[in-house]
Amino acid sequence: MDQVISFLTTRRSVTAKTMQPGKVDPDHLQQILTAGIRVPDHGALKPWKLVVIAGDARARLDTKIIHPEFLAANPDAKPEVEAVETGRLQRADTVIAVISSPVEHPKIVPWEMHLSAGAVCTTLLYAAQSFGYAAQWLTEWYAYNDRMMRALGGTPGHDQIAGFIYIGEKVKAPMERTRPDPEKVISYL
Ligand SMILES: Cc1cc2nc3c(=O)[nH]c(=O)nc-3n(C[C@H](O)[C@H](O)[C@H](O)COP(=O)(O)O)c2cc1C
């Protein structure tokens, strides 16, 4: 118990920019996925889908979707800016896309289903970090790209990408980032 609260109060994301792909152990990945879909979900509607992007699929999506879509939207991008777009997903060993996919329900509103998708992202992130991997929750611009959504099997206009959970190797410990002042964000009645 002490270890869990200690982990939760000290864990930190390692940016995709600073991680190395490394190698995610397949058994760890299965445990991360198992934890990730065990989340609060009003009505047990399972209103989300997970897509594991690993191996060649990373380069395939970088080459066929992310880079060309970036160029189409930014034809005059500087070469060094464009270069980043050729290897986005290849910064990690494994990227888990979490698609929020609301279902029809007479009482439960889509907002709650999106919140549950956020819980999937958080839990995947924490599970990966609990194994000591570098991990980060990103959306970046391509979470809002229709071709990317279709390539992941989702439906633009209905589904939304809640996040990409990047998982790789930690090569250096991250610096602490600014954290909220409890007095400013927590009140007691
Ligand atoms: C929905 C969502 C999307 C995010 N997208 C980005 C992003 O596109 N780029 C980025 O630098 N950080 C993004 N972040 C922030 C980082 O993943 C992360 O929250 C931050 O680095 C600190 O995380 P930590 O509290 O785990 O250390 C996003 C966070 C959330 C919740």
Ligand as a Chemical Component Dictionary entry (heavy atoms), coordinates in Angstrom:
data_LIG
# 
_chem_comp.id                   LIG 
_chem_comp.type                 NON-POLYMER 
_chem_comp.pdbx_formal_charge   0 
_chem_comp.three_letter_code    LIG 
# 
loop_
_chem_comp_atom.comp_id 
_chem_comp_atom.atom_id 
_chem_comp_atom.alt_atom_id 
_chem_comp_atom.type_symbol 
_chem_comp_atom.charge 
_chem_comp_atom.model_Cartn_x 
_chem_comp_atom.model_Cartn_y 
_chem_comp_atom.model_Cartn_z 
_chem_comp_atom.pdbx_ordinal 
LIG C1  C1  C 0 -5.118 14.797 -23.024 1  
LIG C2  C2  C 0 -3.670 15.174 -22.899 2  
LIG C3  C3  C 0 -2.952 15.455 -24.033 3  
LIG C4  C4  C 0 -1.629 15.842 -23.954 4  
LIG N1  N1  N 0 -0.970 16.142 -25.096 5  
LIG C5  C5  C 0 0.266  16.626 -25.026 6  
LIG C6  C6  C 0 0.940  17.014 -26.213 7  
LIG O1  O1  O 0 0.395  16.892 -27.317 8  
LIG N2  N2  N 0 2.192  17.509 -26.088 9  
LIG C7  C7  C 0 2.813  17.652 -24.863 10 
LIG O2  O2  O 0 3.933  18.122 -24.790 11 
LIG N3  N3  N 0 2.191  17.267 -23.729 12 
LIG C8  C8  C 0 0.951  16.754 -23.784 13 
LIG N4  N4  N 0 0.325  16.374 -22.638 14 
LIG C9  C9  C 0 1.016  16.546 -21.327 15 
LIG C10 C10 C 0 1.987  15.459 -20.945 16 
LIG O3  O3  O 0 1.734  14.205 -21.439 17 
LIG C11 C11 C 0 2.074  15.294 -19.421 18 
LIG O4  O4  O 0 0.848  15.581 -18.843 19 
LIG C12 C12 C 0 3.093  16.195 -18.810 20 
LIG O5  O5  O 0 4.296  15.980 -19.467 21 
LIG C13 C13 C 0 3.283  15.929 -17.296 22 
LIG O6  O6  O 0 2.969  14.654 -16.947 23 
LIG P1  P1  P 0 3.276  13.962 -15.528 24 
LIG O7  O7  O 0 2.385  14.575 -14.518 25 
LIG O8  O8  O 0 2.899  12.521 -15.777 26 
LIG O9  O9  O 0 4.708  14.129 -15.216 27 
LIG C14 C14 C 0 -0.990 15.934 -22.691 28 
LIG C15 C15 C 0 -1.709 15.602 -21.536 29 
LIG C16 C16 C 0 -3.033 15.218 -21.636 30 
LIG C17 C17 C 0 -3.775 14.885 -20.365 31 
# 
loop_
_chem_comp_bond.comp_id 
_chem_comp_bond.atom_id_1 
_chem_comp_bond.atom_id_2 
_chem_comp_bond.value_order 
_chem_comp_bond.pdbx_ordinal 
LIG C1  C2  SING 1  
LIG C2  C3  SING 2  
LIG C2  C16 DOUB 3  
LIG C3  C4  DOUB 4  
LIG C4  N1  SING 5  
LIG C4  C14 SING 6  
LIG N1  C5  DOUB 7  
LIG C5  C6  SING 8  
LIG C5  C8  SING 9  
LIG C6  O1  DOUB 10 
LIG C6  N2  SING 11 
LIG N2  C7  SING 12 
LIG C7  O2  DOUB 13 
LIG C7  N3  SING 14 
LIG N3  C8  DOUB 15 
LIG C8  N4  SING 16 
LIG N4  C9  SING 17 
LIG N4  C14 SING 18 
LIG C9  C10 SING 19 
LIG C10 O3  SING 20 
LIG C10 C11 SING 21 
LIG C11 O4  SING 22 
LIG C11 C12 SING 23 
LIG C12 O5  SING 24 
LIG C12 C13 SING 25 
LIG C13 O6  SING 26 
LIG O6  P1  SING 27 
LIG P1  O7  DOUB 28 
LIG P1  O8  SING 29 
LIG P1  O9  SING 30 
LIG C14 C15 DOUB 31 
LIG C15 C16 SING 32 
LIG C16 C17 SING 33 
# 
